[in-house]
Amino acid sequence: MKILVAHNFYKQPGGEDQCMAAEIAMLRAHGHEVTQYCLRNESIDAMGRLRLAARTIWSRTAVRELRELFRTHRPQIAHFHNTFPLISPSAYYAARAEGVRVVQTVHNFRLLCANALLFRNGEVCEDCLGKWIPWPGIAHKCYRDNRAASTVITTMLMTHRVLGTWSKAVDMYIALTEFGRRKLVEGGLPADKIAIKPNFAYPDPGPGTGTGGYAVFVGRLSAEKGVDTLLEAWRHLDGELPLKLLGDGPLAAVVQEAAMKDTSIQWLGNQSLEAVYKLVGEAAFLVLPSQCYENFPRVVIEAFAKGTPVIVSKLGAMAAIVDDGRTGLHFKPGDPVDLAATVRRILGESLELARMRQAARRKFEQNYTADSNHKTLMTIYEKALSNAREV
């Protein structure tokens, strides 16, 4: 097939970027012709606020550039990952004008929530879910604690709801989990256009040793990721097990201070994918203490690929992705005492930990390889083409 993949990079690299790159590599490895259209948020610095606001709602630039690409390469499918803010949902109309079918992977909850997380004041928030006018996002300044910026995003969501963009301009949505699919339906997206395709790892990095004698956290150092809960749990553990944190974010200073006070905590900052695989593969287990709904954290797939068990908050999709007692363990969200007790439990059961490593690797091989993912994606593409023919 001929496929155009479109993505708006954030300033700080993240899992969405890696998911897109892996998917492109997988498609090309299976013989498909892939054209990329990527924009980067660094260009925002040269824009005025009004120009950026207008472009967030409807990007004439993206429409013009995409229509030229569609005419040149004639793809059958335009597969969008992130359109916020520079590409905008107007890009769907560029595809439809050129007879190209639209597929949108939903990596976060941006279509339902101004901050894309369904998270506010340290806990899950669904105040805007299903509302025709998601005014709480403005009232609470949910995007970067800025009412003007929150108003822009809310206006974008309302504009495209009025235009029927979400129901008519997209042929298929890809949710990463059944939990994510349910939230999209609750938010008003058409259920018959939402398919489920999880993240995957490509190429397969192979299993790790698990002999490093430490726990590892990989992700954005922020409140919704449960970093405070993680650090407090390690204070309760009082040096029983080293903890390595990989990543950066607004709580970097808090993590750095914790590492200075506790020699069992080490902050390694951002690392290359190769380094992440190595560190995750040698870890006894990975900890994902998120206090927000996670769609499908790529790091869980990376851990399973390396045969590394995962301790997760029993919240949203995470509770379904990680089988409690089989591929990892669950703990009460936001409860550092329970997290510390869960860590002690897994440390005290070496045979159980070894069984979990085998089960985690087996789950990767059965569910999250490139080959199985490719088959699912082709089915979704065919459905998008079929939906178009029925219109």
N, C-alpha and C positions, 0 to 999 in steps of 0.2 A: 504494500500500500504506500501511497504518498501521504505524509502526515506533516502538518506544521505544528510545532510545539511553541507555545507562548508563555512567557513568565516574566514577572516584575520582581527583580531581586531587591531585598531589603538592604539597608546599609550594613547590618550585622548578619553574616552568613548563618544559615540555620538548616534544619532538617528538610524543609521544603525544597531548598536548592539541591540537596543531595538526592532526594527522591526523584526530582526531575532529571538530574544527570544520569542516575541509574536507569531510569525508564528509557531515556534516549539511547543509552548504550545497549540496553536489552533489545529495543526495536531494531536498531541497526544490525545487531548480531543476528537477528532473525530475518535479515534481508530487506527491511523496509527502508524507504527513502525519507529521511527526516530533515526538515528545514526548521531553523530556530528563529524566533523573534523574541529578543530579550531586552528589557530596559532596566536601568539601575537607578536606585533612589539618590545616588550622589548628585544627579542632575537637578534635584529639587532645590539645592542650595542657591542656584542661580535664578530661581523663579520667585515672583511675587506671590503673596497669599491669594489674591483674587484669581490669578492665572492658575495656580495649583488647585484651588477649589473648583474652578470650572472644568479643569482637566480630570479631576477625580470623578465628577459626575458624567462628563461626556468628553472623551479625548478625540478631537478632530485629527490630531497628529497621528494617533494610533490607527484610526480608521483609514486615513490616506496611505500610510505606510503598509498596513496589512493588505489593503486591496491591491496594491502594487505587487506584493509578494504572492498573493493568491493568483493573480493573473500570470505571473512569471512561472510559478512552480506547479500550479493546478493540483493542489492536494485534495484528497477526498475528505479528510478530517482535519479540523483545527482543534487541537487539544490544549486547553488553557489550564494553567496551574494557579498562579497568583496574578490578578489583574489590578490590584490596589497599589498605589493610586494612579500610576501614570498610563496604564493601558486602558483601564475603565471598562465597564460592561458594554460600552459602545462598540467594542471590538467584535462582539457577537454579531452585530448587524453588518459589519464589514464582511464577515464570513458568509452570512446568508445572502448578501447582495451578489456574491460571486459563486453561489451554489455550493458552498463548502459546509459540511455538517459540523456542529459544535458539541464538543465534550468538555466538561468542566470538572476537574478534580477538586473536591472541597477539603482542603487541608486544615482549615480552622472554621470558626463560626462567624466569619465576617458578614455573611449574608443574613445573619440573624441578630447581630450584636455589634455595637459601635467599636468595642475594643477587641472583638473577635474571640473572646475567651469565655463568655458567659460567667464572668468572675468579677466581683466587686467587694471592696472592703474586707478582703481576706477570706471570702467564701463564695460559693456558687451563687450566681444571680441569673434568674430567668425572667426578670421584670419586662423585658422587651419581646420575649418569645411569643410569636403569634399576633402581636399588636400591629394593626394597620399603620398607625403612626407611633413609632418607637420612641416616644417622648422621654421616657426615663433616662435614655442614654444621653440626652441633652441636659436634663435636669441634674444628673449626677456627674456630668463632665467626664464620661467614661473613657473617652479617647485622650490619653496623656494628660488627664486632669485639666482639659482645655475646652471650654464651652463652645468657642467658635469652631474649633476643629471637629468636635463631636457633632456640631450642627451640620457641617459639610458632609460627614459620613452618613448621618441620618437622612439628609436630603438626597444623597445618592441612592440610598436604599428605597426611600419613598418614591423617588422619580421613576425608578425602574420597576417598582411594583405597579405604579399607575400605568406605565407603558406596556406592562405584561411581559417584560424582559425575562423574568425568572421562569415563567411558564411557557412562553412561546419562542424565545430566541435561543434557548439551549435545548439540544436534542437529547443529551444524556448527562446526568450528574454521576460522579463517582464518589461515594462515601467510603471511608476507610474501614468502618465497622458497622454492625447492626445498630449499636447505640447511636452512632453519628447519624445514621439514616433516619432513625426515629426522631431525632431532634430536628432534622431538616424538614421532615413531614409536619411536625408540630409547628414549625416556623412558616409553613405555607407553601413549600415547594411540592410539585406534583409527584406523588408516590410512585407512579408508573414510569417515571423518568429517572429514578435513582437506583443505581446498581451498587453493589459492594465489591470493592477490590482492595485488599490490604496492601500495606507497604511490603517491600521485599529487599533482599540484599543481592547485589550483583557487582562484580563477580563474587562467588562464594569464598569467604576468607578462610574457611576451614576452622575446625574446633581449636580452642586454646587449651592451656594446661590447667588453669585454675589454681596454680601453686604459688601465687604471689603473696598470699597471706594478708590481703587487704580488701576493703570494700571500695566501690567506685561509684561516683555520680557523674553523669554527663548531661549537660544541658545549660539552659540560660539561668544565670544566677538572679532569680527574681522571686517575688512573693508567691506568685501563683504556682511556681515549681516546688514550693515547700522547702526552700533552702533553710529558713529559720527553724522549721521542725527538725530537719536533718542535723543541723548544728547543735540544737538543744538535746537531741537524742544522743549525740556523741559526747556531750558533757555528762550525761547520765552513765554512759559506758565507761568513762574515766580511763581511757587509754587501753581498753581491752582489745581493740582492733584498729589498725591504721585505716584512714579514709582519704582517698584521693578524689579531688573535685576537678573536673575538666569543664571549661566554659567561661563565659564572661557575662556581665550584665549589671544592672543597677545595684545589686547587693554585693558587688565585688569587694568593696571596702569592708563590709561586715565579715565576709569569708576570710579576707586577708587578716583581719584582727583576730578572728578565731584561730587561724593557723599560727599566729604569733604567740597566742596564749596556750595552745595545746599542740604539742609536738606530734601527736597522733594524726593531726589534720594537715593535709598538704594540698595547696591550691596550685594547679598546673596551667591554668589559663586555657586559651584556645589551642587545640592540637590538630594536626593533620588527620585525615581519615585513617591512614595507616597506623598512626600512633594510637588513635582511639581504639582500633581493633586490637592492637597489641595489649594495651592496658586493660581493656574489658576482658579479653581472653585469659589474662593471667589473674584477674580478680577472683576472689572467692564467690562474690555475688555483686550485682549491681543494685543500687537503691534508686527508686523513682518515687519520691514522696509528694507528688503534685497534689495541690489542693483545688485545682480547677479540673474541669472535664478535659481529658486528653483525647484527641481524635485517634491517633495511632502513632505514638512516639517511635521514630525510626530507631532510636537507641535500643528499644526492646528487641527488634529484629536483629540488630547487630549483636546483642547479648546472646540471643538464641542461636545465631549462626556460630558463635564461639563456644556454645555449650555452657553459657554462664547463667545461673538462676537469677531471677529478678524479684526483689522485694518492692511491692507497690502499695499505694493507698487503695483501699477498697472503695473505689469511686469511679462511676461511669464505665467507659470501655475498658479501663485497665483491669478491672475485676474479672472481665471475661477473657482478655488476652492472656493474662497470667493465671494458670490453674493453681489454686492454692494447695500447697502440699505436693505438687507434682513438678511444675516448672518454676516454682518460686513460692513466695508467701505473701499474704495480705496483712495489712495493719490498718488501724482506725485512722482516717484522714486527719491530719493536723495534731495528732497525739504523739509527742516525742517519747513519752513513757512507754506506750505500746510499741512504738518502733524499736526502742532500745531492747525491750523484752523479746521482740521478734528476732532481732539480730542475735541475741544471746541463745535463743532456741536453735537457730540454724547453725551457730558455731558449735553447739553441744552435740550435734548429730552428724558426724562426719560421713557415715554411710548414707544417711538421707540426702546429704548435700551431693554426694557422688551420684546417687540415683537421679537427683534433680538435674544434674549436668547432662546426663544421658537423655533425659526426657526433653530438656530444652533444645538440645541439638536435633533430636528426632522430630520435634514439632516444627523446627525450621525446615527440615528436609521434606516434611509432609505438606507444609502449607505456604512457605514463604520463599521458595526458590524462583528464579527468573522464568524457568520453563512453565511452571504452573501459573505464574502471574501473566505471562504472555498469552496463554490460552484464555484466561479470563478477560484480558484487555481486548482481544480480538472479538470476543463475544459482545462486549460492550460497543465496540466500533460498529459491528454489524447491526446491532440494535439501533444505534444512532442513524445509520443509513436507512434502516427499515422505517424508523419513525418519520424520517424526511419524506420517504416515498408515500407514506400514508396521509401526509398533510395536503 
